[in-house]
Amino acid sequence: MQGSFETPGATSRGAVANTTYRPAFRGRRFGISTTHYLATMAGLKILEQGGNAVDAGVAVGIALNVVAPHLTTFGGVAPIMVYLAEKAQVLTVSGLGRWPRAATLGYYLKAYRGDLPEGIARTVVPAACDAWLTALENFGTMGFAEVVGPALELAAEGFIVYPRLEAAISAQAERLKGWPTSAQVFLPGGEVPRVGQVFRQPELARTFEALISAEGKGRRLGREAGIRAARDYFYRGPLAEEMVSFCREQGGLLSLEDLAEFSVKVEDPVMTDYRGCRVYACGPWCQGPVVAQTLNLLEGFDLKVLGHNTAEYLHVLVEALKLSFADREAYYGDPEFVKVPMDVLLSKNYAAGRCKLVRPDKAWAGLPPAGETGVEPGPEPVVKAGPAEADTSYVCVVDSKGNAFSATPSDPALSSPLVPGWGFSLSSRGSQSWLDPRHPSCLGPWKRPRLTPNPALALGPQGQIIPFGCPGGDGQTQAMVQVFVNLIDFGMNPQEAVEAPRVISLSFPNSFWPHAYYPGRLFVEGRIGADVRAGLLARGHEVVVWPDWTPAACAVCLIVAEPGLGRVEAGADPRRDSYAAGW
């Protein structure tokens, strides 16, 4: 693999050029990179206490539920990927909730007249708690009380408000005023918390303390039994009763049976090979396979010859992404309910045929046609306007033994009213369903929406372990592909790879309701020069210039570790509040 652990900019006289705004973190034992600096420190504490990558990753994920409530909540989603070094095995935890069994398409079409309104109407079963506890029970070494310690401290004692949090709460203040339980937490004294103030969440701390207490009662039968007791308190105990009661009062459909029957799944990932690397993604219940499909397409081009971030390269990249998104719209959905032809979609022969649709001098005006797979595709996309919702956080960890953790916790606590007295909101991920019965991700009883959060992990040809991912809705897979190509094809170190300017296309239906679709629109960060933008315009892209370092271009975190050599290198995206650390 090119570029890993090389010192960029070194000259024969020993001078080193500054190639990044932040230094890449370099260590010997372990590394961690997340989308918030306090969450990174939470994971570092666990690693220093002897926890493994999963212990630290779960600690970080729950800490992100506390310090980034505008991006993620303990009652939301948390898709996870783990690499178990001793077994050389990659597994996923499908931290995604299901629609209540009473949630039928007919009910929603009648009750909301073809709309999918914000708030409780979008509620699916909360999955994050189960995902954290399932990962901890099966792959961790510590108990819940140990890993939740940093998050409990941050919730009970508070943390200092930072600019992005103040801005997010301020932007949603009117919505929050309509939800008394949320206003009580996020608008203390009726005011938006300001930068520099201490922000506390005692109700969320109460949730953690209740689960710790339940774990303590069950732990006499062992670590795993204690974790299961904490889970049962959430999904089958008093907390479950209060969640359901509140949801029903607000007009939602969640039932005690839904919570009691729910469990996340531990399953194999999808995988492809890219220039000697094995790249793993979560299944088609999320958009993760877009990463693998796009890399298959890009493998058919000599990207180094095209040149990094030239008009020629960016055009090929965007057109390859469009081909993958066309298949995402046509085929991806909950594989328990729809047939998803993943074997076809991820085959190299299929990619070779699809590559022929990439025209070097002309962009597709919108989505290209979906590929022929032998499965009936979904409906043609409809052009429409609508808002794009910001969400999601990310964490990756590699420990000293080479175990790795990659997770994308999500569902903003500002998107649905908080459960009274408990400080978290119920997952609003139903917003990523369709109300068209022809669509593979159409709403249905006990069906999972197609999720945007999608952690990834790669294994390099010399034993490198590379977890990576980011927040950013439909931009996630686009940013992840660009960063991975920066690393592999263009020889960048992790920090260079995440800092390089990016493009993000909107030339496909947005995953969030009402599924806005802007054919041809391509956002380009301002650091990409005018000559390159002109070349993209000439090929038919509708180029819109973004400010430099815009958080809208996603915030990728990345680790490249070689445990056998005692080398760990990590990058953290300065577009948001990301930070990398380790030892």
C-alpha positions in Angstrom: 0.0 0.0 0.0 1.3 3.4 -0.9 1.9 6.3 1.5 1.3 4.6 4.9 3.8 5.9 7.5 6.0 7.7 5.0 7.1 11.1 6.0 5.5 13.4 3.4 7.6 16.3 2.1 10.9 15.0 3.3 13.9 16.4 1.4 17.4 15.1 1.0 18.7 17.8 3.4 16.3 16.6 6.1 13.8 19.5 5.9 10.2 18.6 6.2 7.5 20.6 4.5 4.2 21.4 6.3 1.6 19.4 4.4 -1.3 19.6 6.7 -3.0 22.1 9.0 -2.8 19.5 11.8 -0.1 16.9 12.3 -1.1 13.3 11.8 -1.1 11.5 15.1 1.6 8.9 15.3 2.0 6.4 18.1 3.3 2.9 18.9 0.6 1.1 20.8 -3.0 2.3 20.0 -4.9 5.1 18.3 -8.3 6.6 18.4 -10.0 9.2 16.2 -13.5 10.6 16.7 -15.7 13.6 15.7 -15.4 15.2 19.2 -12.3 15.9 21.2 -13.9 15.0 24.6 -15.2 11.7 23.2 -11.7 10.9 22.0 -10.4 11.5 25.6 -13.1 9.2 26.9 -11.8 6.4 24.8 -8.3 7.2 25.7 -9.1 6.7 29.4 -10.5 3.2 28.7 -7.5 2.2 26.7 -5.1 3.4 29.4 -7.1 1.3 31.9 -6.4 -1.8 29.8 -9.6 -2.0 27.8 -9.6 -3.2 24.3 -10.7 -1.4 21.1 -14.4 -2.4 21.6 -14.4 -1.3 25.3 -13.0 2.1 24.2 -15.2 2.3 21.1 -18.4 1.8 23.1 -17.2 4.3 25.7 -16.6 6.8 22.9 -20.0 6.1 21.3 -21.9 6.7 24.5 -19.8 9.8 25.2 -20.7 11.1 21.7 -24.4 10.6 22.7 -23.7 13.1 25.5 -21.4 15.8 24.0 -22.9 15.8 20.5 -26.7 15.6 21.2 -27.4 17.6 18.0 -25.8 14.7 16.1 -26.6 11.5 18.1 -28.7 10.2 21.0 -28.5 7.1 23.2 -32.0 6.1 21.9 -30.8 6.4 18.3 -28.8 4.2 15.9 -25.3 2.9 16.1 -24.1 0.6 13.3 -20.8 -1.0 14.3 -17.9 -2.9 12.7 -15.3 -4.8 14.6 -12.1 -6.5 13.6 -11.0 -9.3 15.9 -7.2 -9.7 15.5 -6.9 -13.1 17.1 -9.5 -14.6 14.6 -8.6 -12.2 11.7 -12.4 -11.7 11.5 -14.5 -8.7 10.6 -18.1 -8.6 11.9 -20.9 -6.0 11.9 -23.5 -5.1 14.5 -26.6 -3.8 12.8 -27.4 -1.0 15.3 -30.6 0.0 13.4 -34.1 0.0 14.7 -37.3 -1.4 13.1 -40.6 0.2 12.4 -43.2 -0.8 15.0 -45.3 -3.8 14.0 -48.4 -1.5 13.9 -46.7 0.8 11.3 -48.3 -0.1 8.1 -48.0 1.9 4.8 -51.8 2.3 4.7 -51.9 3.8 8.2 -49.3 6.3 7.4 -50.8 7.3 4.1 -54.2 7.9 5.7 -53.0 9.4 9.0 -50.5 11.8 7.5 -51.9 12.3 4.0 -48.8 11.2 2.2 -46.4 13.0 4.5 -43.9 11.7 7.1 -43.9 14.5 9.6 -41.1 15.2 12.0 -41.0 14.0 15.6 -42.7 10.9 17.0 -44.3 9.9 13.7 -40.8 8.8 12.5 -40.1 6.7 15.6 -38.5 3.2 15.1 -37.3 1.0 17.9 -34.2 2.6 19.6 -31.2 0.5 18.6 -28.1 2.3 19.9 -28.4 1.0 23.5 -28.6 -2.6 22.2 -25.8 -2.1 19.8 -23.4 -0.8 22.4 -24.3 -3.5 24.9 -24.2 -6.3 22.3 -20.7 -5.2 21.1 -19.5 -4.9 24.7 -20.9 -8.3 25.7 -19.6 -10.2 22.7 -16.3 -8.5 22.0 -15.3 -6.3 25.0 -13.6 -7.1 28.3 -15.2 -4.6 30.6 -18.6 -4.0 32.1 -21.1 -1.3 31.3 -20.4 0.6 34.5 -16.7 0.9 33.5 -17.1 2.0 29.9 -20.0 4.4 30.6 -18.0 6.2 33.3 -16.7 9.0 31.2 -20.1 9.6 29.6 -21.8 9.6 33.0 -19.3 12.2 34.2 -19.9 14.4 31.2 -23.7 14.2 31.5 -23.8 14.7 35.3 -21.1 17.3 35.8 -21.4 18.9 32.4 -19.0 20.0 29.6 -18.3 23.3 28.1 -20.6 24.4 25.2 -18.7 24.7 21.9 -19.7 26.8 18.8 -21.3 24.0 16.7 -23.5 22.9 19.6 -24.7 26.4 20.3 -25.4 27.0 16.6 -27.4 23.7 16.3 -29.6 24.3 19.4 -30.1 27.9 18.3 -31.2 26.8 14.8 -33.8 24.3 16.3 -34.9 26.5 19.2 -38.4 27.1 17.9 -39.0 23.4 17.3 -37.6 22.6 20.8 -40.0 25.1 22.4 -42.9 22.9 21.1 -41.5 19.9 22.9 -41.5 20.7 26.7 -39.3 17.8 27.6 -36.6 18.8 25.1 -36.9 22.5 26.0 -36.2 21.7 29.6 -32.9 20.2 28.7 -31.7 22.1 25.7 -33.1 25.5 26.5 -32.4 25.8 30.3 -34.1 28.9 31.7 -35.6 29.4 28.2 -32.3 30.3 26.7 -29.9 28.7 24.2 -26.7 27.5 26.0 -23.9 29.8 24.9 -20.3 29.0 24.1 -18.3 28.8 27.3 -21.2 27.8 29.6 -21.4 24.5 31.3 -24.1 22.2 29.8 -25.4 19.4 32.1 -27.8 16.6 31.3 -28.9 15.1 34.6 -31.8 13.2 33.1 -29.4 11.3 30.7 -27.1 10.7 33.7 -30.1 9.1 35.4 -30.5 6.7 32.5 -26.9 5.6 32.8 -27.1 5.2 36.6 -30.3 3.1 36.2 -28.5 0.8 33.8 -25.5 0.6 36.0 -27.7 -0.4 38.9 -29.4 -3.1 36.8 -26.0 -4.4 35.7 -24.8 -4.6 39.3 -27.7 -6.8 40.3 -27.1 -9.2 37.4 -23.3 -9.2 37.5 -23.1 -11.8 40.3 -23.6 -14.3 37.4 -20.7 -12.8 35.4 -19.8 -9.9 33.2 -22.0 -10.9 30.3 -25.0 -11.5 32.6 -24.6 -8.1 34.1 -24.6 -6.5 30.6 -27.7 -8.4 29.6 -29.4 -7.3 32.8 -28.7 -3.6 31.9 -30.1 -4.3 28.4 -33.3 -5.9 29.8 -33.9 -2.8 32.0 -33.9 -0.7 28.8 -35.9 -3.0 26.5 -38.1 -5.0 29.0 -38.1 -3.2 32.3 -39.4 0.1 33.8 -37.6 2.2 31.2 -39.3 0.4 28.4 -42.7 1.0 29.9 -42.0 4.8 30.2 -40.7 5.0 26.6 -43.8 3.3 25.2 -46.2 5.3 27.4 -44.6 8.6 26.2 -44.5 7.5 22.6 -48.2 6.6 22.7 -49.2 9.8 24.3 -47.5 11.7 21.4 -49.4 9.6 18.8 -46.6 7.1 18.1 -47.0 3.3 17.5 -44.2 1.8 19.6 -45.3 -1.1 21.8 -43.8 -3.0 24.7 -43.8 -6.1 22.4 -41.8 -4.2 19.9 -39.1 -3.4 22.4 -39.1 -6.9 24.0 -38.8 -8.7 20.7 -36.1 -6.4 19.2 -32.4 -7.2 19.0 -29.6 -6.1 16.7 -27.9 -8.6 14.5 -24.2 -9.7 14.5 -23.4 -10.6 10.9 -20.8 -10.7 8.2 -20.0 -7.6 6.3 -19.9 -7.1 2.5 -16.5 -7.0 1.0 -14.5 -6.1 -2.0 -10.8 -6.0 -3.0 -9.3 -2.7 -4.1 -5.7 -2.5 -5.3 -4.6 -5.2 -2.8 -6.8 -4.0 0.1 -9.8 -5.9 1.4 -12.5 -3.2 2.1 -15.4 -4.1 4.3 -18.8 -2.4 4.7 -22.1 -3.0 6.4 -24.9 -4.7 4.4 -27.6 -3.1 2.3 -29.8 -2.2 5.3 -27.5 0.8 5.1 -25.7 2.6 2.2 -22.4 1.0 3.1 -22.1 -1.1 -0.1 -21.9 2.1 -2.1 -18.3 2.4 -0.9 -17.5 -1.1 -2.2 -19.3 -0.6 -5.4 -17.6 2.7 -6.2 -14.2 1.4 -5.4 -14.9 -1.5 -7.8 -15.7 1.0 -10.5 -12.7 3.2 -9.8 -10.4 0.3 -10.0 -11.0 0.3 -13.7 -9.3 3.7 -14.1 -5.7 4.8 -13.6 -6.4 7.6 -11.1 -2.8 8.5 -10.6 -2.5 9.3 -14.3 -5.7 11.4 -14.2 -4.1 13.3 -11.3 -5.4 14.2 -7.8 -8.4 16.5 -7.8 -8.1 17.4 -11.5 -11.2 17.9 -13.5 -10.6 14.6 -15.2 -10.3 12.7 -11.9 -13.2 14.4 -10.1 -15.5 13.8 -13.1 -14.7 10.1 -13.1 -15.2 9.9 -9.4 -18.6 11.6 -9.5 -19.8 9.6 -12.4 -18.8 6.4 -10.6 -20.6 7.5 -7.5 -23.7 8.2 -9.6 -23.7 4.6 -10.9 -23.5 3.3 -7.4 -26.2 5.6 -6.1 -28.4 4.5 -9.0 -28.1 0.9 -7.7 -28.6 2.0 -4.2 -31.9 3.6 -5.1 -33.0 0.7 -7.2 -32.1 -2.2 -4.9 -30.9 -1.4 -1.4 -33.3 -2.1 1.5 -33.8 -4.4 4.5 -32.6 -7.7 3.1 -35.1 -9.5 5.4 -37.9 -7.9 3.3 -36.5 -7.3 -0.2 -34.2 -9.2 -2.4 -30.9 -7.3 -2.7 -28.7 -8.8 -5.4 -25.4 -8.0 -3.6 -23.4 -10.8 -5.2 -24.1 -9.2 -8.6 -23.7 -5.6 -7.5 -20.3 -6.4 -5.9 -18.9 -8.5 -8.7 -15.9 -7.3 -10.7 -17.5 -8.3 -14.0 -20.6 -6.2 -13.1 -18.3 -3.2 -12.3 -16.4 -3.6 -15.6 -19.7 -3.4 -17.5 -20.9 -0.4 -15.6 -17.6 1.4 -16.1 -18.5 1.7 -19.8 -21.3 4.2 -18.8 -18.6 6.7 -17.5 -18.2 9.1 -20.4 -14.9 11.1 -20.1 -16.4 14.3 -21.6 -20.0 14.3 -20.5 -21.7 13.9 -17.1 -25.0 12.2 -16.7 -27.7 14.9 -16.1 -29.1 12.9 -13.2 -28.9 9.3 -12.1 -27.8 6.8 -14.8 -30.0 3.8 -15.2 -29.6 1.1 -12.6 -27.7 -2.0 -13.6 -29.3 -5.2 -14.8 -29.2 -7.7 -11.9 -32.1 -10.1 -12.5 -34.1 -8.3 -9.8 -36.9 -5.8 -10.5 -35.5 -2.3 -9.6 -37.4 0.3 -7.7 -39.1 3.3 -9.3 -37.4 6.1 -11.3 -36.4 8.9 -9.0 -38.6 12.1 -8.9 -37.0 15.5 -9.1 -38.0 17.6 -6.0 -36.7 20.2 -3.6 -36.4 19.8 0.1 -34.0 20.2 3.1 -31.0 18.1 3.7 -30.7 17.1 7.4 -27.3 17.2 9.2 -26.7 14.3 11.5 -24.3 11.7 12.8 -20.9 11.2 14.5 -18.1 8.7 14.1 -15.5 6.8 16.1 -12.6 4.5 15.2 -10.2 2.7 17.5 -7.3 0.3 17.1 -5.8 -1.2 20.2 -2.3 -2.6 20.9 -3.3 -6.1 19.9 -4.7 -5.0 16.6 -8.4 -5.2 17.4 -10.3 -2.5 15.7 -13.7 -0.7 16.2 -15.5 1.5 13.7 -19.0 3.0 14.4 -21.3 5.7 13.2 -23.7 6.6 16.1 -26.5 8.9 15.0 -30.1 10.3 15.3 -30.0 13.9 16.7 -31.7 14.3 20.1 -33.1 17.5 18.6 -35.1 15.7 16.0 -37.7 14.2 18.3 -38.9 15.0 21.8 -36.9 13.6 24.8 -38.4 10.9 26.8 -39.5 12.7 30.0 -37.0 12.2 32.9 -34.5 10.1 30.9 -32.8 12.7 28.6 -32.7 10.8 25.3 -35.0 10.8 22.3 -36.5 7.8 20.5 -34.9 7.0 17.2 -36.3 9.2 14.4 -34.6 7.1 11.7 -38.0 6.4 10.1 -37.2 9.6 8.2 -35.1 7.4 5.8 -38.1 5.4 4.6 -40.2 5.9 1.5 -44.0 5.9 1.2 -43.9 4.4 -2.3 -44.6 0.6 -2.2 -42.4 0.1 -5.3 -39.3 1.4 -3.4 -37.1 -1.2 -1.8 -36.9 1.0 1.4 -40.7 1.6 1.6 -42.1 1.8 5.1 -43.4 -1.5 6.5 -44.1 -3.3 9.8 -40.9 -4.5 11.5 -38.9 -3.4 8.5 -35.7 -1.4 8.9 -35.3 1.9 7.0 -32.2 2.2 4.7 -29.6 3.8 6.9 -27.1 6.5 5.9 -24.6 5.9 8.7 -22.1 3.3 7.5 -18.8 2.5 9.3 -16.1 0.9 7.2 -12.8 -1.0 7.7 -10.0 -2.1 5.4 -7.1 -4.6 5.7 -4.0 -3.7 3.8 -1.7 -6.1 2.0 1.1 -5.7 4.5 -1.2 -6.2 7.5 -2.4 -2.7 7.9 -5.7 -2.2 9.8 -7.7 0.8 8.5 -11.0 1.7 10.2 -12.6 4.8 8.6 -15.9 6.7 8.4 -17.7 10.0 8.9 -20.9 11.8 9.5 -22.7 13.6 6.7 -25.9 11.9 5.5 -25.6 11.0 1.8 -22.2 12.6 1.7 -20.7 10.0 3.9 -19.9 7.3 1.3 -18.7 10.1 -1.1 -16.2 11.5 1.4 -15.1 8.0 2.5 -14.3 6.9 -1.0 -12.3 10.1 -1.7 -10.3 9.8 1.5 -9.6 6.1 0.9 -8.4 6.8 -2.6 -6.3 9.7 -1.3 -4.6 7.1 1.0 -4.2 4.2 -1.4 -3.9 5.7 -4.9 -2.2 9.1 -4.1 0.0 8.0 -1.2 -1.2 10.5 1.4 -0.9 9.9 5.1 -4.1 9.8 7.1 -4.2 13.5 8.0 -3.4 14.6 4.5 -6.1 12.3 3.2 -8.8 13.8 5.4 -7.8 17.4 4.9 -7.7 17.3 1.1 -10.6 19.3 -0.5 -13.6 17.3 -1.6 -16.7 17.3 -3.8 -20.1 16.1 -2.8 -22.9 15.3 -5.4 -26.6 15.7 -4.8 -27.5 14.0 -8.1 -29.7 11.4 -6.6 -32.7 11.3 -4.2 -31.7 12.3 -0.6 -32.1 9.6 1.9 -34.1 11.8 4.3 -37.7 12.5 3.8 -39.0 14.2 1.5 -36.1 12.8 -0.6 -35.0 15.9 -2.4 -33.3 15.3 -5.8 -31.1 17.8 -7.6 -29.9 16.3 -10.9 -26.4 17.2 -11.8 -25.7 19.4 -8.7 -22.2 19.1 -7.5 -20.8 21.0 -4.4 -17.1 21.7 -4.7 -15.0 23.0 -1.8 -13.4 26.4 -2.6 -9.8 25.1 -2.3 -10.4 23.3 -5.6 -9.3 25.8 -8.2 -11.3 27.7 -10.7 -9.7 25.9 -13.7 -10.9 22.6 -12.3 -14.3 23.9 -11.6 -14.5 25.2 -15.2 -13.5 21.7 -16.4 -16.4 20.2 -14.4 -18.8 22.7 -15.8 -17.7 22.0 -19.3 -18.6 18.3 -18.7 -22.1 19.2 -17.6 -21.9 19.3 -13.8 -23.9 22.0 -12.1 -21.0 23.3 -9.9 -21.8 25.1 -6.7 -18.8 26.4 -4.7 -18.7 25.7 -1.0 -16.6 27.6 1.6 -13.3 26.2 2.5 -13.4 23.6 5.3 -17.2 23.4 5.3 -18.6 20.8 7.7 -21.1 20.0 5.0 -18.3 18.1 3.2 -18.4 15.6 6.0 -15.7 14.9 8.7 -13.7 11.8 8.1 -11.8 10.0 10.8 -9.2 7.4 9.9 -6.6 5.2 11.5 -3.8 3.2 9.7 -2.3 0.7 12.1 0.5 -1.9 11.8 0.5 -3.6 15.1 3.2 -6.0 14.2 5.6 -3.1 13.6 4.3 -1.1 16.6 3.1 1.8 14.4 -0.2 3.6 14.5 -1.1 6.7 12.5 -4.4 8.6 12.7 -6.1 11.5 11.0 -9.0 13.7 12.3 -11.0 16.0 10.1 -10.8 19.7 11.0 -14.0 20.4 9.3 -15.7 19.6 12.5 -14.6 19.1 16.2 -12.7 15.9 15.4 -9.6 14.8 17.3 -7.1 11.9 17.2 -5.0 10.6 20.1 -3.3 7.5 21.3 0.1 6.3 22.6 
